[in-house]
Structure formats: C-alpha cells, structure tokens
Amino acid sequence: MTDMSNMNRRSFLRRSALAGGVAGTGALAAPAVLAQAPIVLKMQTSWGASNIWDEFARDYARRVDEMSGGRLRIDVLPAGAVVSAFQVMDAVNDGVLDASHSVCAYWYGKNKAASLFGTGPVFGGSATTMLGWFYAGGGDELFRELTQDVMGLDVVGFLGFPMFAQPFGWFKDEVDTVADLQGFKYRTVGLAADLMARMGMSVAQLPGGELVPAMERGVIDAFEFNNPSSDKDFGAQDVARHYYLASYHQASESFEFLFNRPFFEDLEPDLQAILRYGVEAASTANTAKAMDRYSADLRWLQDEAGVTVHRTSKEILDAQLAAWDELIPELEEDAFMKKCLDSQRAWVERVTFYEVMNAPDYTLAYDHYFPGRLRL
C-alpha cells in the first residue's frame, strides 16, 4: 500500500470517528447517519462462491457485523472477484484488499516457511494441536516475524478452524502401494508438493476450482483438495471413483485470516479485538458445520454417487513419514524454518503426549456401538 493510500484510509477512519464523537455530544451539525455509517472491509477468499469455505468466510463476516453492532461490515468476495486465488496476500499487502480468507500454503511460492503454518511435517499433532501451538506455543509471533520481518509485508494474520486431516485424494483406480503411485500427475499445494515428489509423483499446484477440468483434460491423474463437501461440489465423483481418506501430507492446516496492517491498526482497539476474536468464534462455528456437512457429503458420495471410500494403506502412510524425514533436514538449512520446526517439535512432544495418553480408544467404542461400519 502506498503512503498516500494509507493516509487516505487513515483520514477516512479519523473523519468517521470524529463524526461519531460529535454526534455523541449532540452537535446539530453532524447528521446521525454519518455517526452510524459502518466501516466496510473488502475481503476476498480463495474459494468459489459455491464452495462451503466461502460460506465459512461469510459466517465470520456475520459474527463481526453482529459483535460490532454494525460498525464493521465485511464484504466477502469469491476467488477471482479482484485477484486470483493465489494472489490474495499480495492484494492485502498492497491495500487492494483490506482482508483475505485463504490458507498459508497458497503463498508457499513466496517463502516455503508459509507451509509450516498449515502444511508442514506431521510430528504427531493434529490440526487442533497445531492451532494451539499458534495461540499458546509461540506460533503467532513466528508468523508475525515471517510475514513482517523476514518478508517485509504490511499484513496482520490470525489462524482459525483446525481442519480435519485432508484426504490423500481422488484416484481413477485403487492405489495400495508406493509402486502404484509412480509417475502420477498429482495436485496438491505447499510443502505437500515437495513431499509427494519424493514419493515418485509429478506435482501440479492448482486452485480448487481448476481440479476437475484439469482431470478431464489429463493435465493431472489424481488430486486432493481438502474435504468431502468441497470435493462433491467440484464434481470429483464424476472424474474418479476411488476416494482415499487419511494422509500425512496436510494433516494440520487452518484458515488464514489476513488483514492489511495500516488498515487494521487504524481501527479503534475494540474493533481490532472483534476482528481478532471473531476468528476464534468462527473457528468453533466452522468446526461444527464441517462435522455436519463433511460427514453427510461423505455418506452421499458413498451411497448415492457410488464412490468407493478407502483408508490410505499403512505402506503409503509409512512412506510419507519417511519422505518427511528426508525433507526436514533440507528445510532446516534455513535458520528461520529450523526455529519454527524446533518450536513445533517441542510443543508436539509435550502436548501430544498428554493428548494420546489421555484419550480413550474412540475407534474401539465406535466399533462396539456400530459394528461392521468401519473397514480399516
């Protein structure tokens, strides 16, 4: 964002605040409508308008509107409305957008450390564990250091909605061994691209809306996006019949809520707090909606669309961990990435020990009450 555009934005906010203050004193010169005019944020997502994730972004916008009493309004725009899905960070930094709703892996091409905030090595922690690292284990300060100090960007960011581990993806035929994967043209994003290349696949990084057309044209042979609802909406069931759940390539991702820093810092402290803590509120709401919709759409894919749902084989999962073992030392040649990975390992070693030791065997209980449903 240029100095002039920053000044214009700040001047607008100050004039709005002044109008509100004068109206509050009862001055006749300040019409009440000016005092009540909302500050409008232009937020673009990286998702199509029909994608459930665009709906998640609108859930956040509605909470911000209601919590602010209408003082803040977020105009949610789908991918492509202003910039492409992978360009939202640039647009927020430049002030073209006030905010974005995306994932860190989408700016992996700018700095590979982006993936450590969503698609990094899986040391044993779930997405919930790693979102805890962001808020209580020092991850938020490392994110600030990466974006503002290392990359020199004028952005402020928060993470929300700990995503369920992403499926290994959609395949035309069964894939049970590592040998079955050799030579596949496969879509994924972030460090997962490096990981899958280690396993013998050729990787293309494409936005979600391009996946099914790319599969139809033979540009890719297989792909993953994120979840049954999005996959169903894309029409994945029309181009592949085998859906593999469970994978270590992207097992701990969350949404990224990014704001232009001059815009964010010019807001009143209570409005900044609403934007920040609204992420936490939407995170809970998104999780509940995802549980409902993802599970229902997975059942539809099985029962109505005739898709065969598999659990990824142990051989492939073991190979993914071995590939991470090869990749991590290379990542740690970068001092900042090593600092992040050291922080994550320390957090996971302590927190996941508690989580695993404390958790009962939910699979055993499920199989007890719903015998025959699981095919592990």
N, C-alpha and C positions, 0 to 999 in steps of 0.2 A: 504494500500500500504506500502511495506517495505521501510526502509530508502534507501537501495541500489537501488530499482526500482525508487524511487523518484529522486535519484541522476542521474540515467541513463537517465531518462526523461528530467531532467533539463539540463544535459550535452548535450543531443541531441539538445534541443532548443537553447542553447547558441552557439553550433557549427553551427547550421543553421543560426542564426542571424549574427555570425561572418563572415560566408561565404558570406552572403548578403552584409555586410558592406564592406568587402574587395573588392568584385566585384564592389560595387558602386564607389570605388576610382579608378577603372581602373587597379588594380593589375592583372598582367597576370597569376599569379599562381592560381587564383580562377575561375574555369570554370563557365560560365554564368548559366549552367543548375543547378548547386548547389544553386545559389542565388535564382532561381525560384522554387525550389522544395517545394511543399506545405507541411504544417503540417497536417497530417491526423488524425482525431478523429474517433475512433471506438465507434459508438453509437448504442446500441441495444434498440429496442422498446419492449413493452409488447403486441404487436399485430402481428397477422399473416400477411404474405406478401401480401395477397389479401384483407386485411381489409382496409377500407378507412382511418383509423387512421394511418396506415403505410404510406399511401400516404401523409397524413398531415405532418408526420415527414420528408419525402423526400422534401416536399415543403419548410420546414425550412432549410434543408441542401442546397438546391439550392440557397436560398437567402443568406446564409452565404458565399457560394462559390463566388457568383457574387459580393457581397458587399466587400469581401476581395480581389477581383481581383485575385482569385485563390490561395491566400496564405494559406487559410484554406479550407480543404476539409473534409466533414463528410461522412464516410462510414456507411450508415444506414443498420442495420441488423434486421431481424424479430425476434419475440419471439422464443426462443429455439436455436438460432444460436450459442450462447455462454452459456447462462444460461436460466432458465425458466422465465416465465413472471413475477412471484412474487419475483424473486431474483435479479433484476437489481440494486436495491440500494446497496446490499452487493457487487456486482461486481464493481460498480462505486467507492465505498468506498475503496475497496481493490486494485483498479488500474487495474483490469482485463478488465474493460471497461473504456473508457475516459468519456463517457456520456451515458445517457439513456433518453428515451421518454416514460413516463408512467403516472400514477396518484398516488397521495399520499395514497389513500386508499389501494393500493397494499402492503404497508408496515405497515398497521394498526396493524398486529400481533406483531410488534416490540415496538410500542408505540401508544396507542389509540388516542393520540393528533394528529396523522397524519390525521385523519378524519376531524379535524377542518379546514383543508386546502382543503376541497373538498366535504366531505360527512357528514358535521356536521348539527346541528339543523338549521332549516329554520325560522329565526325570521321575515321574510318578504322580505328579499333582494334576488334579482335574482343572477345568476352567474356573470353577469356584475357588479352588486353592490359589490359582494364579491371579484371579481378581483380588483376592485377599492380599497377595503379595503387592499388588499395585497400591492398595489403600493403606496397608498396615506394615508392609515389609520393605518400603523404600522405593517401590517401583514408580510411584508418581514423580518423585524427584529425579529419577533416572530418565523418565520420559521427558520431563522439562529440560534436563541437561542435553538430551539428544536433539530435541527439536529447536530449542532456543540457543544453546551454547555451541553445540557441535555443528548444527546445520544453519544456524543464524536465521531462523524463521520467526515471524511475528505471529505466533499461534499459542493458544492455551488449549489443553486437551484433557479429557476425562474418559475413562473406560466404564462400560456398563453392559449388563446382560451376559453372564457367563454361559457361553454356548455349549450345547451338548456336543460331545466329540463328533467330529464330522465323518460321514461315511467314507469308506475307501472309494466308492463310486459306482458308476454305471458301466457295464460291460456287455457286449453282444453275446459272448459265450462265457462259460464258467472259467474262473481263474483260481486255482487252488495252490499252485506252487510259484516260486520265484521265476522258474523257467517259463511259465505261462505268460509272464509279463514282458519278456524280452522283445524290444523293438516297438512296443506300443507307443502310439502318439497320444499323449495323455494331458489333460488340462488340470492344472492346479495353480496356486499362487504362492508368493513369498518363498521362504526357505524350503517349503514343501517341494518346490520345483527342483532345488538342488538335491533334496533327499531322493525323490523319485528318479532323477537322472542317475544317481548312484546305483539304483536298482535295475538299470537297463532300459529305462523308458526315455523317449524323446518328449520333452515337456513344452507345452504352449501355455502362456499366461493370458487368459481371455476373461472379459467381464461375463457375468452370468447370462445376460440376455443373448450372447452370441453362441452359447454352447450347443444347443440343438441344431441350428443351421450349420455350424462347423462339423457336427457329427454327420449330418445328412450329406454334406459335400465331401466327406472323407478327409477333412483337414485334421480331425482327431479321431482316434479309435475308441477312446474311453474318457470319462471325465468325472470329476466330483465338483459339487458346488458347496452345499452345506447341510441341507435338511430335506425331509420328505415333502414338506409343503412347497418350498421353492422349486424343488425338482419336478413335482407334479405340475405346477403352474407353467414351468418351462416346456413341458411335454416330453420329459426324459423317457417316459414309458413308451413313447412312440418310436424311439430310435434304439432302445436297448431293453433287454428283458431280465437281466441279472443285476441285482442291486446288493452291493456288499456294505454292510454296516461294520463299524469298529475299525479304527485305524489310529496310528501314532503320528500321522503326518500333520494333522491340525486338530489336536485334542484339547486345546486350552485357549480358545480365542474369545474375544469380547468385542462389542461395538466400540468404535471410536467417535466421541462427540467432540468436534474440533471447532474452536472459535477464533476469529481474528482478535489478536491481543489488544490493539488500541481500542477496538470497539468494546471488547469485554471490560477492559479496565476503566473506560469512561462511564460505565453503568454505575448506578448507586450500589453500595455494598449489599443491600438486601436483594437487589435484582441479580447481582452476581451469585449470591448464595442460592437463589431459586434456580438459576441455570445449572449450578454445580450439583445441588442436592436433588434437583429434578431428575438427573441421570440415575441416582440411586432409586428413586421412586419408580421410574420407568423400567429399571432393571428388574425389579420384582414383578411388575405387571407383565413385562415381556416374557419372563420365565414361565409364569402361569399360562399365558396364551400359547407359548410354544409347546408346553406339555400337552395341552388340549389339542391343538391343531396338528402338530407333528405326528402324534400317535394316531389320530383319526385318519390323517392322509396316508400314513404308512399302511394302515389297515385297508384303505381304499385301493392303494397300489397293489396289494396282495390279492384282495378278494374281488375287486371289480376290474382292474386293469390286467390281471394275470401275470404280474411281475413276480419272479422268484427272489425272495429275500434271503440272503446268506449272512452268516457271520464270517468275517475275514479269517482265513486259516492262521493257525499258530505259526506255521512256517513263514508266511508273509509278514506277520507282526514281528517275529524274531529278526527277520531280515531288515525291517525298518529300524529297529533298535541298533542293529549292527551298523547300518548306514549312518545313523546319528552319531555313533561312536567314531566313525571316520571323519565326519563333518565338523564335529565340535572343536577338535584341536585347530583346524584351519580357521574357524570363526574366532577363536581365542587369540589368534595372532594380532587382532585388532584390540587395542587396550580397552576401549570403551565396551566392546562386546564381552570381553573377559570379565570386566567389572559387573556387567549385568548378569552374566551366567553364574558367576560366583555368588551373587546375591540371591538368584533364584534357587541355586542348589542348596544353599544354607537354609532358605525358607522351606523348601520342599522336604528336606531331610527331617526337619523338626516337626513341621505341621502335618505332613502326610503320615509320619509315624503315628501321631495321635489319631488321625482320621481312620487309618487302616486298622489299628489295634482296637479302636473303639467301635467300629462299625460291625454290626451283626451281618451274617451272610444273607443278604436280601434275595439272592438267587435261590437259595435253599427254601426260603419262606415262600417265594412266588411259586416255585415248582410244587410245593406242598399244597397250596390252595388252588393252583391252576395247572394240574398235572397234564403233561403232554403238549403244552403250548410252546415251550422252548425247544429249539433244535440247535443246541450248542455243539 
